[in-house]
């Protein structure tokens, strides 16, 4: 039987285009995608690989860490 995990991923838009992705619960993951969809797909694959690698080495797997985040824009008078 398999166990399912859910992790928060952070996408940072890059000035030259695309997105860098980090997974706070799995700090070894840094990936990139030219589009948001590609970045998320790459993150999904990276998470699977890290969990597989940690399992093979007998290391712990972090619990799911879904954190709800929002972005707030604030205008400040010049």
C-alpha positions, -999 to 999 in steps of 0.1 A, spaced: 0 0 0 13 34 -8 12 65 13 4 99 -2 21 131 8 13 167 -1 39 194 -1 39 232 -5 59 243 -35 71 279 -41 74 292 -76 96 323 -81 92 340 -115 126 346 -131 134 379 -148 145 361 -180 113 340 -179 103 307 -164 100 297 -128 124 284 -102 107 260 -78 116 252 -42 100 227 -18 105 239 18 99 205 34 125 190 10 153 216 9 174 196 -15 149 203 -43 155 232 -66 141 228 -101 129 250 -130 103 252 -157 98 276 -186 61 277 -178 42 273 -146 28 239 -157 63 227 -166 77 239 -133 50 221 -113 55 189 -134 93 191 -127 86 197 -90 63 166 -89 90 145 -105 117 158 -81 95 151 -50 90 116 -61 127 110 -67 137 125 -34 111 104 -15 123 73 -34 160 81 -26 153 88 11 133 56 14 161 36 -1 186 51 23 163 46 53 159 83 59 128 99 72 102 114 49 88 147 61 51 148 69 28 166 45 31 204 49 5 221 29 6 257 38 -20 281 25 -3 312 11 -16 343 -5 -1 373 -22 -11 408 -12 -3 439 -33 1 472 -15 4 506 -31 24 532 -13 23 569 -22 55 581 -38 
